[in-house]
């Protein structure tokens, strides 16, 4: 079964708009969570090398927010 979407449908456009807002809100929430995790790891690290290693182990990336917003 295939789903057809009419290009002029305001319902489809409203749904796309709501999903866009939800995606943007979720991206911001994840960025804030990532920022808190980065701060926590940095605060508990003994030096920059340990901090970098811990961030890598956790899959956290310091430059992610800058690249995502660019």
KATALIN-V472943 format. One record per residue. SS is DSSP state (2 for helix, 1 for strand, 0 for the rest). PSI is psi in whole degrees, -180 to 180 (999 if undefined). Layout:
SS&PSI ; SS&PSI
//
This chain:
0&137 ; 0&153 ; 0&131 ; 0&141 ; 0&130 ; 0&133 ; 0&-30 ; 0&6 ; 0&119 ; 2&-28 ; 2&-44 ; 2&-41 ; 2&-40 ; 2&-42 ; 2&-43 ; 2&-41 ; 2&-45 ; 2&-42 ; 2&-37 ; 2&-42 ; 2&-44 ; 2&-43 ; 2&-41 ; 2&-42 ; 2&-42 ; 2&-41 ; 2&-42 ; 2&-40 ; 2&-43 ; 2&-38 ; 2&-43 ; 2&-42 ; 2&-42 ; 2&-42 ; 2&-44 ; 2&-40 ; 2&-41 ; 2&-44 ; 2&-42 ; 2&-47 ; 2&-45 ; 2&-38 ; 2&-23 ; 2&-1 ; 0&146 ; 0&-24 ; 0&177 ; 2&-34 ; 2&-46 ; 2&-41 ; 2&-47 ; 2&-41 ; 2&-44 ; 2&-43 ; 2&-41 ; 2&-42 ; 2&-35 ; 2&-6 ; 0&24 ; 0&144 ; 0&119 ; 0&-40 ; 0&3 ; 2&-45 ; 2&-41 ; 2&-43 ; 2&-38 ; 2&-34 ; 2&-10 ; 0&999
//
